Amino acid sequence: MSALTVTQFKAAVWNFISSQVVSLIPSGQVIWMEQGSPRPKLSYVGLKIITGPRTYGNDDMRQTTSPGVYSIEGQRALTISVNVFGRDAEQIAALIINGMCKPSTIDSLTRDSIAILTNTSPQNVSVPLETIFENRVQFDIDFGCVMAVLDDVGIIEHTGILNTTSGERTQIG
C-alpha cells in the first residue's frame, strides 16, 4: 500500500462516490462542501472530512535515499460526512451504501490505496425551507489509508570523547 496525501485521498473518495451515483446525478453534482461555496442545483451529494487523519496502529520509520531523512508511515483513518440533498436523497444514499460491498468498488478503492472501515446508518435530516421541506439524508463513512511524513533528523559527521580530567579530546570517525 502506498502512502497518500490528503489531496489524493479526497480525489479517490470523490471518484468512489461519484461512480456510485452516476445513474441518478451527474458527477458535477458530487462536491466537497466548504463554507461560503454556492450550493449546486438539487439533487447533489456534499462530502466533508469531519475527522482525521487520525492514527491507529504503530507507525513505521524508514530511511529514505537521502542521509538523515526518514519517512514515517502509518495507518490513518478519516471520517467523511456524506450529505445527500434532493427529492431522491434516500435512493442516492442507498446507491452509495449498497455500492460499498461491491467487489468492483473494493477493487477500485484498493487500487487507490484506500479501504472502507465502517459506516453509520443513513439518517433522514430533512429541514423546512420557507414553505416546503428539503429532503436530506446524512451518514458517515470511515476510510483507512496509509499516510507518511518526512523527518530530516540530520546526520552526525564527527564525534569525539572528552576526557573531563585532563581536557584532552579524542576524535572518532
WOVEN-V892108 format. One record per residue. N is the residue number from 1. RES is the residue in three letters. PSI is psi as a letter, one per 40 degrees, with the letter a starting at -180 (NA if undefined). Layout:
# WOVEN-V892108
n = (N:N)
res = (RES:RES)
psi = (PSI:PSI)
This chain:
# WOVEN-V892108
n = (1:2:3:4:5:6:7:8:9:10:11:12:13:14:15:16:17:18:19:20:21:22:23:24:25:26:27:28:29:30:31:32:33:34:35:36:37:38:39:40:41:42:43:44:45:46:47:48:49:50:51:52:53:54:55:56:57:58:59:60:61:62:63:64:65:66:67:68:69:70:71:72:73:74:75:76:77:78:79:80:81:82:83:84:85:86:87:88:89:90:91:92:93:94:95:96:97:98:99:100:101:102:103:104:105:106:107:108:109:110:111:112:113:114:115:116:117:118:119:120:121:122:123:124:125:126:127:128:129:130:131:132:133:134:135:136:137:138:139:140:141:142:143:144:145:146:147:148:149:150:151:152:153:154:155:156:157:158:159:160:161:162:163:164:165:166:167:168:169:170:171:172:173)
res = (MET:SER:ALA:LEU:THR:VAL:THR:GLN:PHE:LYS:ALA:ALA:VAL:TRP:ASN:PHE:ILE:SER:SER:GLN:VAL:VAL:SER:LEU:ILE:PRO:SER:GLY:GLN:VAL:ILE:TRP:MET:GLU:GLN:GLY:SER:PRO:ARG:PRO:LYS:LEU:SER:TYR:VAL:GLY:LEU:LYS:ILE:ILE:THR:GLY:PRO:ARG:THR:TYR:GLY:ASN:ASP:ASP:MET:ARG:GLN:THR:THR:SER:PRO:GLY:VAL:TYR:SER:ILE:GLU:GLY:GLN:ARG:ALA:LEU:THR:ILE:SER:VAL:ASN:VAL:PHE:GLY:ARG:ASP:ALA:GLU:GLN:ILE:ALA:ALA:LEU:ILE:ILE:ASN:GLY:MET:CYS:LYS:PRO:SER:THR:ILE:ASP:SER:LEU:THR:ARG:ASP:SER:ILE:ALA:ILE:LEU:THR:ASN:THR:SER:PRO:GLN:ASN:VAL:SER:VAL:PRO:LEU:GLU:THR:ILE:PHE:GLU:ASN:ARG:VAL:GLN:PHE:ASP:ILE:ASP:PHE:GLY:CYS:VAL:MET:ALA:VAL:LEU:ASP:ASP:VAL:GLY:ILE:ILE:GLU:HIS:THR:GLY:ILE:LEU:ASN:THR:THR:SER:GLY:GLU:ARG:THR:GLN:ILE:GLY)
psi = (h:i:i:i:i:d:d:d:d:d:d:d:d:d:d:d:d:d:d:d:e:d:e:d:i:i:d:e:e:h:i:h:h:i:h:e:i:i:h:i:i:i:i:i:h:h:i:h:h:d:i:i:h:i:i:i:a:i:i:h:h:i:h:a:e:h:h:e:h:i:h:h:i:i:h:i:h:h:h:h:h:h:h:h:h:i:d:f:d:d:d:d:d:d:d:d:d:d:e:d:e:h:d:d:d:d:d:d:d:d:d:e:f:i:i:h:d:i:i:i:i:h:h:h:f:i:i:h:h:b:e:i:h:h:h:i:h:i:i:i:h:h:i:i:i:h:i:i:i:i:h:g:e:i:i:h:d:i:i:i:h:h:h:e:d:e:e:i:h:h:i:h:NA)
